[in-house]
Amino acid sequence: MAATNIFSSLLIFLVFISYLSHLAFASKHKRSPTVADDAGWSPAGATWYGSPDGAGSDGGACGYGSAVEEPPFSSLIAAGGPSLFSSGKGCGACYQVKCSENENTACSGQPVTVVITDECPGGPCLDESAHFDLSGTAFGAMALPDQAGALRNVGRMQIQYRRVACGYPGTNLTFKVDLGSNAYYFAAVIEFEDGDGDLGSVDLAQASPSLSGTDQWLPMQQSWGADWKLNAGSPLQAPFSIRLTSLSSGKTVVAKDVIPLGWQPGASYQALVNFH
């Protein structure tokens, strides 16, 4: 009987030691929720401009015009400081922004996705390495319910931001042809690129195939913002195919014959493809 009791006590002791070891291992290797929640976020400054419930300026330096007020942008846009606007190369890039209740009690702490559609070239936009001059709508969207006005009253604050993929479900890649375009000059504002959102290069191919049977791509130049142009030495033959290359990842997509025969200046043409 005594031997049985000793064996039972020893077994209980060993189980207890194993349990303590498990707890120590779990504690040592437990991932901090703070680190996980903050992964990928960086500090930035934020202000807002335009009307409290508006889209900032009417269009802005990227050339999107009144589209910034309409879906899918829906006024959730921002003018980027120099590092974000990047001389227009940042047009179309998407970011999540959020503010903390430690910064202001009206903050919800929930991320809001915004698109760079404008430039903030001076003032507070030069004070930080990254600065978002948000529309009134976007700034207020970072607030708790019914606290948008209180948050906008702050005027300027520190936020967190991170780059995210753009997504425009139900909206096609769109080419808005400049009013000044003609047979020798073609220019268009390019909107609603999924994925990276930004463009590193744009090329145009005419209808006439080369002797090799492959498209001859003519490089377009960034005119300003999201507007790309091609000055041709001879009349261009429609339909045009347009090849887009992302600035961030180098991914490429071809919108085949997206600009049709008989195209018109001022018209918008939608592609059947997009970045994915």
C-alpha positions as CSV (number, residue, x, y, z in Angstrom):
1,M,0.0,0.0,0.0
2,A,2.8,2.4,0.9
3,A,4.6,1.8,-2.4
4,T,1.3,2.4,-4.3
5,N,0.9,5.8,-2.5
6,I,4.5,6.8,-3.3
7,F,4.0,5.9,-7.0
8,S,0.8,7.9,-7.2
9,S,2.3,10.9,-5.6
10,L,5.3,10.7,-8.0
11,L,3.0,10.5,-11.0
12,I,1.0,13.5,-9.8
13,F,4.2,15.5,-9.3
14,L,5.5,14.7,-12.8
15,V,2.1,15.7,-14.3
16,F,2.3,19.0,-12.4
17,I,5.9,19.7,-13.6
18,S,4.8,19.0,-17.2
19,Y,1.9,21.4,-16.9
20,L,4.2,24.2,-15.5
21,S,6.6,23.6,-18.4
22,H,3.8,23.9,-20.9
23,L,2.6,27.2,-19.4
24,A,6.2,28.6,-19.5
25,F,6.5,27.6,-23.2
26,A,3.2,29.1,-24.1
27,S,3.9,32.3,-22.3
28,K,7.3,32.6,-24.0
29,H,6.0,32.0,-27.5
30,K,2.7,33.9,-27.3
31,R,2.4,36.5,-30.0
32,S,1.6,40.0,-28.7
33,P,-1.8,41.2,-30.0
34,T,-0.5,44.7,-30.0
35,V,2.3,43.8,-32.4
36,A,-0.1,41.8,-34.7
37,D,-2.7,44.7,-34.7
38,D,0.0,47.3,-35.5
39,A,1.8,45.3,-38.2
40,G,2.4,47.3,-41.4
41,W,1.2,50.6,-40.0
42,S,3.4,53.8,-40.1
43,P,2.8,57.3,-38.6
44,A,1.6,60.2,-40.7
45,G,0.1,63.6,-40.3
46,A,-3.5,64.3,-41.3
47,T,-5.5,67.5,-42.1
48,W,-8.7,68.0,-44.1
49,Y,-9.9,70.4,-46.7
50,G,-13.1,71.4,-48.6
51,S,-16.6,71.1,-47.2
52,P,-17.1,69.0,-44.1
53,D,-19.1,66.3,-46.0
54,G,-17.4,66.8,-49.4
55,A,-14.7,65.4,-51.6
56,G,-12.0,68.1,-51.0
57,S,-11.5,70.0,-54.2
58,D,-13.4,69.5,-57.4
59,G,-11.3,66.8,-59.0
60,G,-7.8,67.7,-57.9
61,A,-4.3,67.3,-59.4
62,C,-4.8,63.7,-60.7
63,G,-7.4,64.7,-63.2
64,Y,-10.3,62.5,-62.0
65,G,-12.7,65.5,-62.1
66,S,-16.2,65.1,-60.6
67,A,-15.6,61.3,-60.4
68,V,-14.1,61.8,-56.9
69,E,-17.6,62.6,-55.6
70,E,-19.2,59.6,-57.2
71,P,-18.9,55.8,-56.6
72,P,-16.6,54.1,-56.3
73,F,-14.5,56.9,-54.9
74,S,-17.5,58.3,-53.0
75,S,-15.5,61.2,-51.6
76,L,-13.2,58.9,-49.6
77,I,-10.1,60.5,-51.1
78,A,-7.0,62.4,-50.0
79,A,-4.5,64.9,-51.3
80,G,-1.1,63.4,-50.7
81,G,2.0,65.2,-49.5
82,P,5.1,65.0,-51.7
83,S,6.1,61.5,-50.7
84,L,2.5,60.1,-51.4
85,F,1.6,62.2,-54.5
86,S,5.1,61.6,-56.0
87,S,4.7,64.0,-58.9
88,G,1.5,62.3,-59.9
89,K,2.9,58.8,-59.9
90,G,1.0,58.2,-56.6
91,C,-2.4,59.0,-58.2
92,G,-4.8,56.0,-57.7
93,A,-2.9,54.4,-54.9
94,C,-5.0,53.2,-52.0
95,Y,-4.3,53.5,-48.3
96,Q,-5.9,52.6,-45.0
97,V,-5.9,55.4,-42.4
98,K,-7.0,55.4,-38.8
99,C,-6.6,57.5,-35.7
100,S,-6.4,56.4,-32.1
101,E,-8.6,57.4,-29.1
102,N,-5.2,58.2,-27.5
103,E,-5.0,61.0,-30.0
104,N,-8.6,62.1,-29.7
105,T,-11.6,60.6,-27.9
106,A,-13.7,60.9,-31.0
107,C,-11.5,58.4,-32.9
108,S,-13.0,55.0,-33.6
109,G,-9.7,53.3,-34.2
110,Q,-11.1,51.6,-37.3
111,P,-9.3,51.9,-40.6
112,V,-10.8,53.8,-43.5
113,T,-9.7,53.2,-47.1
114,V,-8.9,56.3,-49.2
115,V,-7.5,56.9,-52.7
116,I,-4.9,59.5,-53.6
117,T,-6.6,61.9,-56.1
118,D,-5.0,65.2,-55.4
119,E,-1.7,66.9,-54.3
120,C,-1.0,68.8,-51.1
121,P,2.2,70.7,-52.1
122,G,2.8,73.0,-49.1
123,G,2.0,74.0,-45.6
124,P,1.5,71.1,-43.1
125,C,2.0,68.6,-45.9
126,L,5.7,69.4,-45.8
127,D,6.1,68.9,-42.0
128,E,6.0,65.1,-42.0
129,S,7.5,62.3,-44.1
130,A,4.0,61.3,-45.0
131,H,0.9,63.6,-44.9
132,F,-2.7,63.0,-45.9
133,D,-4.9,66.1,-46.5
134,L,-8.2,64.2,-46.4
135,S,-11.5,65.2,-47.7
136,G,-14.0,66.2,-45.0
137,T,-15.8,63.0,-45.6
138,A,-12.7,60.8,-45.2
139,F,-11.5,62.7,-42.1
140,G,-14.9,62.3,-40.5
141,A,-15.1,58.6,-41.4
142,M,-12.3,57.9,-38.9
143,A,-14.6,59.0,-36.0
144,L,-17.0,57.2,-33.8
145,P,-20.7,57.3,-34.8
146,D,-22.0,60.9,-34.4
147,Q,-18.5,62.2,-33.6
148,A,-17.4,63.2,-37.2
149,G,-18.0,66.9,-36.5
150,A,-16.0,66.7,-33.2
151,L,-13.1,65.0,-34.9
152,R,-13.1,67.5,-37.8
153,N,-12.9,70.3,-35.2
154,V,-9.4,69.1,-34.3
155,G,-8.3,70.1,-37.8
156,R,-4.9,68.4,-37.6
157,M,-3.7,65.2,-36.0
158,Q,-1.4,62.3,-36.1
159,I,-2.7,59.1,-37.7
160,Q,-1.5,55.7,-38.8
161,Y,-1.5,54.5,-42.4
162,R,-0.6,51.6,-44.6
163,R,-0.7,50.8,-48.3
164,V,-3.5,48.4,-49.4
165,A,-4.7,47.0,-52.7
166,C,-7.3,48.9,-54.5
167,G,-10.6,47.1,-55.3
168,Y,-13.5,48.5,-57.4
169,P,-16.1,45.7,-57.6
170,G,-18.5,46.2,-60.4
171,T,-16.5,49.1,-61.9
172,N,-14.3,48.7,-65.0
173,L,-10.9,50.1,-65.8
174,T,-11.8,53.4,-67.5
175,F,-10.1,55.7,-70.0
176,K,-11.5,59.3,-70.1
177,V,-10.3,60.8,-73.4
178,D,-9.0,64.4,-73.2
179,L,-11.1,67.1,-75.1
180,G,-7.9,68.1,-76.9
181,S,-7.3,64.7,-78.5
182,N,-7.2,64.4,-82.3
183,A,-5.8,62.1,-85.0
184,Y,-2.2,63.2,-84.2
185,Y,-2.5,63.5,-80.4
186,F,-4.2,61.1,-78.0
187,A,-4.4,61.6,-74.2
188,A,-6.6,60.1,-71.5
189,V,-7.1,60.0,-67.8
190,I,-6.9,56.4,-66.5
191,E,-9.2,55.5,-63.6
192,F,-10.1,52.6,-61.3
193,E,-7.0,50.4,-61.5
194,D,-7.4,47.4,-59.2
195,G,-4.5,46.2,-57.2
196,D,-1.6,48.6,-56.9
197,G,-3.6,51.5,-58.3
198,D,-0.6,53.4,-59.6
199,L,1.0,53.4,-63.0
200,G,4.7,53.3,-64.0
201,S,4.2,53.2,-67.8
202,V,1.5,53.2,-70.4
203,D,1.8,52.2,-74.0
204,L,-0.5,52.4,-77.0
205,A,-0.9,50.1,-80.1
206,Q,-2.7,51.1,-83.2
207,A,-5.0,48.9,-85.3
208,S,-2.5,48.3,-88.0
209,P,-0.5,45.1,-87.2
210,S,3.2,44.9,-87.9
211,L,4.7,42.6,-90.4
212,S,5.4,40.2,-87.6
213,G,1.8,40.0,-86.6
214,T,2.5,41.5,-83.2
215,D,1.4,44.8,-81.8
216,Q,3.9,47.7,-82.0
217,W,3.7,49.5,-78.7
218,L,4.2,53.3,-78.7
219,P,5.2,54.6,-75.3
220,M,2.9,57.3,-73.8
221,Q,4.2,60.0,-71.5
222,Q,2.7,61.1,-68.2
223,S,1.2,64.5,-69.0
224,W,0.1,65.3,-65.4
225,G,-1.5,63.3,-62.6
226,A,-3.3,60.3,-64.0
227,D,-3.3,61.8,-67.5
228,W,-1.1,60.1,-70.2
229,K,-0.5,61.4,-73.7
230,L,1.0,60.4,-77.1
231,N,2.2,62.9,-79.7
232,A,2.2,61.0,-83.0
233,G,4.0,62.1,-86.2
234,S,1.3,60.7,-88.4
235,P,-2.4,60.0,-88.0
236,L,-3.2,57.3,-85.5
237,Q,-5.4,54.4,-86.7
238,A,-8.1,53.2,-84.3
239,P,-9.0,51.0,-82.5
240,F,-6.3,51.5,-79.9
241,S,-5.1,48.9,-77.4
242,I,-3.5,50.2,-74.3
243,R,-1.0,48.4,-72.1
244,L,-0.7,49.4,-68.5
245,T,2.3,48.6,-66.2
246,S,2.0,49.1,-62.4
247,L,4.6,51.3,-60.8
248,S,4.7,49.3,-57.5
249,S,4.8,45.7,-58.7
250,G,5.5,45.9,-62.5
251,K,2.4,43.9,-63.3
252,T,1.0,44.4,-66.8
253,V,-2.5,44.3,-68.3
254,V,-3.6,45.0,-71.9
255,A,-6.9,46.6,-72.7
256,K,-7.4,45.2,-76.2
257,D,-9.1,47.6,-78.6
258,V,-10.5,49.6,-75.7
259,I,-10.5,52.9,-77.7
260,P,-12.9,52.0,-80.6
261,L,-13.0,53.2,-84.2
262,G,-14.8,56.5,-84.3
263,W,-13.7,57.4,-80.7
264,Q,-14.6,60.9,-79.6
265,P,-12.8,63.5,-77.4
266,G,-14.4,63.8,-74.0
267,A,-15.9,60.3,-74.1
268,S,-15.1,57.6,-71.6
269,Y,-14.3,54.0,-72.6
270,Q,-14.3,51.0,-70.3
271,A,-12.0,47.9,-70.6
272,L,-13.1,44.3,-70.0
273,V,-9.9,43.7,-68.0
274,N,-8.2,45.0,-64.9
275,F,-5.3,44.2,-62.6
276,H,-6.1,41.3,-60.2
